[in-house]
Amino acid sequence: MITKDSIENLKNHLDVVDVVSQFLELKKSGANFKACCPFHGESTPSFVVSPAKQIYHCFGCGVGGDSIKFVMEYEKLSYPETIEKLASMYNVQLNYDNNNQPKQDLKILEDVNKFYQKLFVNNKVAKDYIHNRGISEFSIEKFEIGYAPSSMDTINFLKNNYYNLAQAKDLGVIDTGTNGLYARFIERITFPIYSLSGKIVGFGGRTITGHNAKYVNSPQTKVFNKSKLLYGYNIAKENIYKKNRIIITEGYLDVIMLHQAGFNTAVATLGTALTKEHLPLIRRGEPQVIVAYDGDGAGLNAAFKASVMLSQSEFDGGVVIFGEGKDPADMVNDGKIQELNSIFSNPKPFINYAIDYIIAKYDINNPSQKQKALLEANEYLKSLGIIYQDEYKRYIAQKLNIRENLVKVSSDVTRKTEVNLTKIDIAELCIIKAILENPKRLDSVLDIVDSSMFEFHRNEFELLLQDIDNQSLNGIVLNDKLETYDDQRLNNELIILLHKFYSKKLTSIKYDDKLNLKEKGIQLRKVQDALRQLKQGKLVSYNL
């Protein structure tokens, strides 16, 4: 079993915003972050993550918890599996009571990478190819470029160093075929791929022996998912945050050469199109996003799909297309650094690119084709925010040379409010929130407040008394519609709550036929005395 001390140590390394943002696309909302809840279908974000409280809560379905709970629920893992996954993600060592080791030892990948790097140094064909592409010795070392030998050489390396072959298979280094074990990467230049936390999780490989598959990647494993990773992000991330820009390219060599030329925010997808699973990673730091793709048919289509997805998610940035059979790596090698700088400084905005791409598919001199172009452009426009719809309907009209009123925008722009709170609800919940945010206040409040004073939220106050750490209360803490009270404001609101309660109590006692005159007189004096003190701005102890 994993020791409690190492679990606590792991918790100290976790930040709930950082953890959740690796799975969801979070947007800043005041002091918190918001997203559409992954646990139930919704179009309006009601999933709130609090960096201050280190918790999350969904106002739609009520789920909530901490970093560990989120990964457990999202990935459908057991508690031990979740701990091991997070420990791997954040490079935290776990200790075990019975000397059991984690299921996967990433040291295999680290050592295989070093093995590949050593072989690259002595392989003239691989070195010549890399040098001919203009890559410097510094870049070779920085990006840890290596060379995968024959299948048998890799397998012998693993066997001779007594690595667990089953683990090597699970990590995508080797696999089993009809003829037994074989290496995944054979006679290829290798590019190690790292996770956000800086752990090597797989490889990309380029053939130099004319294999039909020019590039291959590691297979899907527990630590490698190419739809969530970006090549070079581990090296580029600090500069992405500093420069507030990320350049997304199509290839490993593009990334390396761009970094070599000073464009050190460049990353690349791993042989796949940009997907929604990439968005949480790209969103980190809220950078301007530049999609830099080749000008062939596949590149133009990929840029269109990326533009639609990124514009619908309200990313800032645009598209850069490289024509004439050139890519960023070629331009760097040709010394066109200033031209590249100018290109990256003036990308075509995502919405403009998407609309242009749609309209370019049709012959707008043909009325029938123009109608189809209008319908498709309209459908795309309706998927955007209302401000963008209003702005870009003019653009579509101009491109199609039609009247602006023919471009239809979505009329259903009313969003449901997250919580329907009355003024009284807010007053009661703000008091409960003040106690939850500073539990030390509970002792003083208990002397003056009874749960019967809460007309609308008695259940929440009673739950607070029973279990102040109950996750069901997270929704109150994270509700940004509720004010945060200091001690003086809390006292003022308590006086209002008490005055309302005792006023109703006074009326109730006066008309209570079950009380005899003596009992009624005692009760009335207590309530009247409490009301006098409250009018003087004094809090009173509850003694009814």
ABEGO torsion letter per residue (X at the ends): XBBAAAAAAAAAABBAAAAAAAABBBBBBEABBBBBBAABBBABBABBBBAAAGBBBBAAAGBBEBAAAAAAAAAGBBAAAAAAAAAAAAGBBBBBAAGBBBABBAAAAAAAAAAAAAAAAABAAAAAAAAAAGBBAAAAAAAGBBBBBBAAAAAAAAAAAGBBAAAAAAAGABBBBAAEBBBABBGBBBBBBBBAAGBBAEBBBBBAAGBABABBBBBBBAABBAAABBBGAAAAAAAAAAAGBBBBBABAAAAAAAAAAGBAABBBBBGBBBBAAAAAAAABGGBBBBBBBBABAAAAAAAAAAAAAAAAAGBBEBBBBBBGGBBAAAAAAAGBAAAAAAAAABBBBAAAAAAAAAAAABBAABAAAAAAAAAAAAAAAAABBAAAAAAAAAAAAAAAGBBAAABBBBABABBBBABBBBAAAAAAAAAAAAAAABAAAAAAAAAABBAAABAAAAAAAAAAAABAABAAAAAAAABAABBBBBAAAAAAAAAAAAAAAAAAAAAAAAABAABBAAAAAAAAAAAAAAAAAAAAGBBBBBAX
